[in-house]
Amino acid sequence: MEMEENHLSKITVINNPQSLNQKIAAIRNAGPSKLQVIADFDGTLTSHGLLQQGNPEYDAKRQALYEYYHPLEFSPTIPLEEKTKLMEEWWGKTHDLLIEGGLTYDAIVNSVANSSIAFRDGVVELFEFLEERDVPVLIFSAGLADIIEEVLRQKVHRSFKNIKIVSNRMVFDDCGRLVSFKGKLIHVLNKNEHALDMAAPLHDQIGDIDKPITDNTSVKQRTNVLLLGDHIGDLGMSDGLNYENRICVGFLNDNIEKNLESHRNAFDIVYLNDAPMTGVLKLATQLCSSVD
């Protein structure tokens, strides 16, 4: 195991440098046309922020669910099968509260505007670099696609033609009030490529979610993957791909001492202590550089 000091308290952990270098060489030799990036959203691209739905009673109820279930999500002692059931409970109860509490789309816009959600330093630069090289980015989230799209609109102030979002999608009535959720429930432990049919290009506006995605076949033909996540369950995001090479980058932000060993064994690279995305940008630059 190699540990490299980035700056201040930021630490990079590389479990098997030889294996990592072999993967980098293989992906670089194949070129950007064979590469795609799969990324988790909350805790990976951003810091966490709880949606405020404009109803203090229901905001408090969802906060109570968060305080109960969030520690269970990162518990190293709960078996995966049991933890999966707990996550299904959490997400199901949360979605019910959003509907029952009368969430509106206007409340989402206001909540994002007043939220403390922030992208890791270097995320926008990474998106711009990948867009310039036509490398697709699939953002997976156990959260809400409508919120992710609004966060990108307000915090980044631009769209990216190479980004798609696979997440829980809301259905609003003509008055902009939430009435249901579209498709299969996605939580932190079941995000994977089988949810591609729920993906919508970021540059499509709200209301176009039923528009068919025509280029999923070409995405699946990209056989080299750079995967970014903050949870071991995120490794399943590439389950639907028949990939040749995969480099997994993990961001470990919670219970570092207890979870470091499992993350070190699961990911090729692990960044600790809310490290910036600059290391991933350097890696992507290396993967997309021309071979001498």
Protein Blocks (a to p, Z undefined) as FASTA:
>chain_A
ZZddfbhjbccddfblmlmmmmmmmmmmnopmlgccdddfehplpccddddehiaklmmm
mmmmmmmmmmmmmpckbcfklmmmmmmmmmmmmmmmmmmnopafklmmmmmmmmcbdcde
hklmmmmmmmmnopacddddfbdfklmmmmmmmmnopacfkbccddddddddfkopafbd
ehjdddfklgcfklmmmpccfklcehilmpccfklmmmmmpmbdcdddfbfklmmmmmmp
ccfbdcdddddfbhkllmmmmmmmmpmbdcehhiafklmmmmmmmmmpccZZ
